[in-house]
Amino acid sequence: MTDKKIDITSTAIEKGLDIAKDFLDKLIIPTVEETGLLLKDKVTMWRFKNQVKMLNRAEQHCKKNNIDPKKISLKQICPLLDYAALEEDEVLQDKWALLLSNMVDSDQNIENHVFPYILSQISKNEFLILETAVEINIERIRKLNIELEEEKRKNEPIQKEIKGRIESIDKQITQLKDKKESHWELQRDKWKIEEELRKVSKREDELKKNLREPDYLTYGDLKEFEMANLQRLGLIKVTEKNYAYVESHRIKNEPNSDYLHLEDAIVRIEPDYVEITITELGKLFILACTEKSRKK
């Protein structure tokens, strides 16, 4: 069997490059001619142009928001520049610029090294859905804080007066601690006044509870693979809510009993709905990619 010689002539190589170029032209925008993906120096230039564009945008954001850029470590800047160099989407290019401008802002003190990696791992649609949810959250919290402050101002004189009555009763209880009958009458009066104080403070407590509530995403906003990706990155938490029931035909009630007695009862647990919440990391990430003036 004779050995076949490998054709390494320039003509064969050029033909192979042409085939590869034609195939890549079908896969990417811009074309191979523009990017030079098969030639190292042209690839470097294309990436460099993206980096320059992003750096110029970051500088504009710093000027617009009166940010005096600070020095940051190579550990922070190098991954950001590498990832941003491959970004082709205009919206996400601006997010890279915003992330950099916020990272160099000494007032914000953003030193999370994982944010560039996260931004490189999500699509525009995923980012915009999270961004919208965070914007809704910020507005919700702003309104709740305004309402809470108004409620506090309204209730402050009332609460002060009620607390004064409670303190007065406490003094009387101390003075009459040896007289049990009078002591317990005063204690009952104190309980009634404390209940009055709780009613006055009820709305304040509700508002404080609402401020601690997590922020939810609508299940239909994300496709399954997008939800899995954001969950993988730790930006959202997905909780499946279930409901349980007992098969009714297996419940038997004895005639003279107030209770139901179950014989061989089967409890069924079925999925009800999925609850999607934004994690603290998810919120911090979006804020790190948000223009400074919009965070207020």
N, C-alpha and C positions, 0 to 999 in steps of 0.2 A: 504494500500500500504506500503510495507516494505522499509525502507531506505537501499540504496546500500552503502556498505562500500568502502571507497577510499583506494586503494592499495598503501601503502607508504613503502613497503618493499624495502630493498636494491636491490633486484633482479629487481624489476619493474623500479626503478630509473636508474639502470645501463643499462637496456634495452632501456629506453628513451634516455639516453645519447648516446648510440650506434647509434640509429636511427638519432639523431640530428647530430652526428659526420659524419656519412655516407653522410648525405645530404649536410653538409658544405664542405665535401671533393670534392663534385661535383661543388661547387660554387667558391672556392678560390684557388689561388696559392700563397704561398706554402700551403701544406696540414694542416689540423687541428693538426696533430701530431707535426708538426714543430712550429706552431704558438701558440697552446694551447688556442684557442679563447674561449673555454668553462671554462677555469680555470684562475682566476684573476691574480695569480702570474706569470703564463706563458705568459699571455697577456702583463703584465707589462714588463717582460723580453724581449719579442719580440719588443715592442715599444722602450725599452731602447737601444737595439742593433741598431735599425735604427737611433736613436738620436746620439749614439756614432759614427756610421759611418759618419753621416752628419757633426758632430763636427770635426772629424778628417780631412775630406775633406776641411772644412772651414779653419782649421788651416794651411793646406797645401797651400791653395790659399793665405792666409795672408803672409806666408813665401815667396812664389814665387813672390808676388807683393810688397814686402817690406812694408807691412801694420803693423803698431804698434797698436794692438787692444786697443780700448778705452772701458770704462765701459758703458753699456747701461741699461736702466731701465727694471724691471721685466715686465712692461706692453708691452715692445717690444719683449723680449726674450721668455717669456712663451708661447704666442700664436704660435710663430715660431717653438718652440720645439714640441709643441702638434701636430701641423699640419704635420710637417716633420716626426714625428714618424710613421705616417700611410702611408707614400709614399713608393711604391714598385718599381716604374719605375726608372731605373738607371739614365736616362737623367734628369728627374725632381729632383732626389735626389741631383744631382750636382747643379741644379739651387737653391735649398734650401741652399746648402753650399755657393754658390756665393752670395746669398742674405744676408746671415749672415756676410760673410767677408766684404761686402760693407757697411753694417749697422754699423760695429764696426770700420770702417775707418774714422778717424777724418777729413781727407782731403776732404771726400765726403759729410759729414754732412747729411746723409740720416736719416730722422726721421719720415717718413710716416708710421703710424701704420697699414695702410690698406694693404700694400704689402703682408704680410704673408697670409692674408685672400684671396686676389686675387689669389695668387699662388695655394692655396688649392682648388680653384674653377674652374680651367681650366685644360684641357687635354693636353697631350704632343703635339698633332697635332695643337691645337689652339696656344699653346705657340710658336712652331717652325714657324708657319706662321707669327705671329706677329714679332718674332725675325728676320726673313729674311727681312721683310718689313722695320724694323728699321735699319738693316745693310745697305740696299740699300739706305735709307734716309741719313745715316751718310756719305756714300761714295759720294752721289750726292752733299751734302752740302760741303764736302771737296773739290771736284772738282770745284764747283761754286765759293768758296772763293778764290781758287788759281787763277782762271780766272779773278775774280773781282780785285784782287790785281795787276795782270799783266796789266789789263785795266787801273787801276788808275795810275800806274807808267808811262804807255805810254801817257796818256792824261794829266798828271799833268802840264808839261811845256806848252802844247797847251792851256789848260784852263787858266793858269796863264797869258799868253800873251793876250788872248781874254778879260779876266777880267780887265786887265790893260787898254785896249782900251775903255772898258765901263766906267771905272773910269775917264778916260781922257775926254770922252764926257760929263759925269755928271758934271765935273768941268766947261766945256764950257757952258753947259746949265745954270748953276748957274750964270755964268758971263753975259750971254746974255738973261736972263729971261725977260728983258723989251723989247727986240726986237723979237716980236712974229714970224716973218717970219724965221729968222735964228734959233730960238728956235725949231720950228717944223721940220725944215730940219735935225737938229741934233738929234731930237727925233726919226725920221724915220731911221736915220743911226744906232742909238742905238738898235732899234727893230731888224734890220737886223743882227747886231752883236750878239744880244741875241739869235736869231734863230740859228746862227752859233754855239754858245755855247751849245745849246740844242742838236744839231746834234752830236757834239763831245761826249756829255754825254749820248747819247741815249743807247748805249750798256751797260754802267754802270747801268743805271736805269732798263734795262731789267734784268740784273743779280740780282739786289737787289730784284726785283719783284719775280723772280724765287726762291730766297732764302726764301721768305715768303709763297710760295706755299705749301699746305698740302701734305701729303703722302697718296697715294691711295693703296688699296688692290684690287686685281682682284676678281671680283664677284664669279667666279668659284672655287676659292681657298678654300672657306668655305662652309660647308653645312649649311642649314637653321638654324638648332638648335645651331650650333656653332656660327653663326653670332648673333643669339638672345642672347646667353650667354655672348659673348664679349661686346655686346651692353648693356646688363643688368649691367655688371661690370664697364661700363664707359670707356672701352679701345678702342672702335671704335665708329664712328658716321655713321649711315646709312641714306642716303638721296635719296629719290626717285625722279628722274628727269622725268618730263612730257613734252609733246609737245601739242600745241593747233593748231587747224585748223578750218576753216569755210567751211561748206558744199558748194561746188562750184555751185551747181544748184540753190542755194538760193541767189546768188549774181547777182544783176541787174545793168547795167550801162546805164545811160541816154545818148542818142546820142550826145547832145551838151554840155556834162559836162566832166571836167577833173577828176572827182572824182567818186568813186564807192559808190553807195547808197545801203545799205543793208535793205531788207524787210524781217522781221521775220527770221533773220539769226540765225542759231544755231551754237554755238562754241563748238567743241568737244575737250575734254582734255583726252589724252590717256597716259598711262605710257610708258616711253621710255627705261630707264635703271636705275640701282641702283648704286649710288656712295658711296663707303666705304672709309672713311678716318680714320687714327689713331689719337686718341686724345692725348693731351699733357700728360694726366695721363698714357695712354697706352705706350707712348714712355719712360716716366720716370720709369715706372714699369719694362719694358724690360731692360733698362740700369741698374736698381738696381739689376737685376739678370744676369748681364754680367761681365765677368772677367775684372778687372781694366785695364789691358794692352791692351784690345781690344777696349776700349772706345776712344782711342786717334785717 
